[in-house]
Amino acid sequence: MTDIPYKLASVRSRIAAACKAAGRPESSVGLLAVSKTFGAAEVRQAQAAGQRAFGENYLQEALDKQAELTDLPLEWHFIGPVQSNKTRSLAERFDWVHGVERLKIAQRLSDQRPPGLPPLNICVQVNVSGEASKAGCTPAEALELCRAVATLPRLRLRGLMAIPAPAVDSATAAERQAPFRALRELFGELRRAGLELDTISAGMSDDLEDAIAEGSTLVRVGSSIFGSRPPKA
């Protein structure tokens, strides 16, 4: 018997506890199950346990999985790097795209979103830790980029996404939460500038509590639900 339902329940309990500690309603935080490198069977098991939203990093793997799961009412989020040659499939087959860091990509998604579908939900990725190896616009670039994305047809700008640098083992709670706090403060600045944002996509298996403490509204959890990832072929 699979343990995915039990792991899902454990993650939901962690979210509930983190919300309580932060003085937030549990309903203020959504759970995105990151199913990359796991198959359609595992997604089915998670869906049967009540999970609807799933995150994927690898386009072809995601498209193959989607083809096997057309009978299920799932919400698909793309959370990997977005390249120009991927935008048509993303625009046609996904509900959310989390990794937009350039206006060119947003424009392609807008142009290629089929008119019969609802607007594609967009999160702009911000490199809050300033890592050279990480994707994302800088915090200083976020307002201009978000304003431009918000004007594009067939898209709906929802908020910000970030993948902060992992905290060192000796970090204090304040140090662990600092990048999430910076993201929340930037989110507030953008809202005060007139942008209608409702989503902070931040926090994963190892740091969801810190993210929720600083305002995350959507945590992206993979290994705590599906287990250790198999090697990608």
MODAZI-V735848 format. One record per backbone hydrogen bond with DSSP energy under -0.5 kcal/mol. CO is the residue of the C=O (numbers start at 1). NH is the residue of the N-H. E is the energy in kcal/mol with one decimal. If there is no record, write none. Layout:
CO & NH & E
CO & NH & E
//
This chain:
3 & 7 & -2.5
4 & 8 & -2.8
5 & 9 & -2.1
6 & 10 & -2.1
7 & 11 & -2.4
8 & 12 & -2.6
9 & 13 & -1.9
10 & 14 & -2.0
11 & 15 & -2.5
12 & 16 & -2.4
13 & 17 & -2.4
14 & 18 & -2.5
15 & 19 & -2.5
16 & 20 & -2.3
17 & 21 & -2.4
18 & 22 & -1.7
19 & 23 & -0.5
19 & 24 & -3.1
20 & 23 & -1.1
25 & 28 & -2.1
26 & 29 & -1.5
30 & 32 & -0.5
30 & 219 & -2.3
31 & 33 & -0.6
32 & 34 & -0.7
32 & 221 & -2.5
33 & 35 & -1.0
33 & 55 & -2.5
35 & 38 & -2.1
39 & 43 & -1.6
40 & 44 & -2.5
41 & 45 & -1.9
42 & 46 & -2.2
43 & 47 & -2.7
44 & 48 & -2.5
45 & 49 & -0.9
46 & 51 & -2.3
47 & 50 & -1.9
52 & 75 & -2.4
53 & 33 & -2.1
54 & 77 & -2.8
55 & 35 & -1.7
55 & 36 & -0.6
56 & 79 & -2.7
56 & 80 & -0.8
57 & 59 & -0.6
58 & 62 & -2.3
59 & 63 & -2.7
60 & 64 & -2.3
61 & 65 & -2.1
62 & 66 & -2.8
63 & 67 & -1.9
64 & 68 & -1.0
65 & 68 & -0.7
65 & 69 & -0.8
66 & 69 & -1.0
69 & 72 & -2.0
72 & 74 & -1.7
74 & 76 & -0.5
75 & 54 & -2.7
76 & 95 & -2.4
76 & 96 & -1.8
77 & 56 & -2.5
77 & 79 & -0.6
78 & 98 & -2.9
81 & 83 & -0.7
83 & 86 & -2.0
83 & 87 & -0.6
84 & 87 & -0.9
86 & 90 & -2.1
87 & 91 & -3.0
88 & 92 & -1.9
89 & 93 & -2.2
90 & 94 & -1.7
95 & 121 & -2.2
96 & 78 & -2.2
97 & 123 & -2.3
99 & 82 & -0.5
100 & 125 & -2.4
102 & 106 & -1.6
103 & 107 & -2.8
104 & 108 & -2.0
105 & 109 & -2.4
106 & 110 & -2.4
107 & 111 & -2.5
108 & 112 & -2.1
109 & 113 & -0.9
110 & 113 & -0.6
114 & 117 & -1.8
120 & 156 & -2.7
121 & 97 & -2.3
122 & 158 & -3.3
122 & 159 & -1.2
123 & 100 & -1.4
124 & 161 & -2.4
125 & 137 & -2.5
126 & 128 & -1.6
127 & 130 & -0.9
131 & 134 & -1.1
137 & 127 & -2.9
138 & 141 & -1.1
138 & 142 & -0.9
139 & 142 & -0.7
139 & 143 & -0.5
141 & 145 & -2.1
142 & 146 & -3.0
143 & 147 & -2.5
144 & 148 & -1.9
145 & 149 & -2.6
146 & 150 & -2.4
147 & 151 & -0.6
148 & 151 & -1.0
149 & 152 & -1.6
152 & 155 & -1.0
154 & 120 & -2.6
156 & 122 & -2.5
158 & 198 & -3.0
158 & 199 & -1.9
159 & 124 & -2.4
160 & 201 & -3.1
161 & 126 & -2.8
168 & 171 & -2.0
172 & 176 & -2.6
173 & 177 & -2.2
174 & 178 & -0.9
177 & 181 & -2.5
178 & 182 & -2.4
179 & 183 & -1.9
180 & 184 & -2.4
181 & 185 & -2.7
182 & 186 & -2.1
183 & 187 & -2.5
184 & 188 & -2.3
185 & 189 & -2.1
186 & 190 & -2.4
187 & 191 & -2.1
188 & 192 & -2.4
189 & 193 & -1.3
190 & 195 & -2.1
191 & 194 & -1.7
195 & 197 & -1.4
199 & 160 & -1.9
199 & 201 & -0.5
200 & 202 & -1.0
200 & 217 & -2.1
200 & 218 & -1.7
201 & 162 & -1.9
203 & 220 & -2.9
204 & 207 & -0.8
204 & 208 & -1.3
207 & 211 & -2.1
208 & 212 & -2.6
209 & 213 & -2.2
210 & 214 & -0.9
211 & 214 & -0.6
211 & 216 & -2.5
212 & 215 & -1.7
217 & 30 & -3.0
218 & 202 & -1.6
219 & 32 & -2.9
219 & 221 & -0.7
221 & 34 & -2.6
222 & 225 & -1.9
222 & 226 & -3.0
223 & 227 & -1.7
//
